[in-house]
């Protein structure tokens, strides 16, 4: 009995000192690399090491449900209850401070029930804080989880707020968070300025490989915002990390970004939004399920699997969206199964999906007439190339020079 108890105690002890071992594809030798189970987010570094940035000041906070520490405590509640900080106003991006609004839904001004603070919308009619919204603010804080993709709108909410801060002599502080799809891989076309919109305001590639703090530094200098900017860095984040490597709990940044799996497929799968095919909104797996009533699911899955794309396989799937495109209609298509996220090329895969549906179902498929595909991809020539029968490889080759130039600029702003 004594030996059994000693063995049980030893077994338990082994689970109190776990260190996560994660392969680091960026260390040059392919060896496994260990990292501590916990590290500090920007919000934790702010409160532990750099509280002087907000202490005794009137603080405005731009955030949403992702603005939490590693214990899932809301930054709104933390700052509101801190006697050293005077939190005066909240600002919500697309989907709102509490994350209850669907994509494209306008969130009006209201009073936050829990704190009694005014909440101003930075999506819809007013995407940039007005002087009136900033009347009682000395410092603007930004704390929102990004997903590493150019057309995710939160980074432009940040940039617009930086502009407002510069115009109103207000300090701007970004609390840094991980890029959930790693900080190494940079891919896709660099935005053509002619196609600038709220799903792509600046000339960066579709997958930028940067944190929000690094992007803030790049936006501030390269695009002449010139805000009084401070970035509160994370402690111990490594560029090779996907979100799952951090051991942080994932909080959905928006209603249709429910899991880390969604963030991995999103840069390419979201291109489907520029077509008449459902990107899976209104299902439990947005951006992983893709289909339409006119598609033959078995044919499409077989065709895509024949391409032998790295790190992914496709399953024939049928689904009925509860809302958005083809709501209530049985749709057929594929489910994207990522088998190796370090090998998976999301944008290449997304283009193969769009091209396959375009080629296989010419009578049913169409690009959106409002040019939204061009806004998403960031130019007008990729859609034309698909319509003209060019290969995905040929399309990718055409954007490489611009991408290489961006990579050189990007290096100046990397923190980690």
Order of alpha helices (4+ residues) and beta strands (2+ residues): alpha-beta-beta-alpha-beta-alpha-beta-beta-beta-beta-alpha-beta-beta-beta-alpha-beta-alpha-alpha-beta-alpha-beta-beta-alpha-alpha-alpha-alpha-alpha
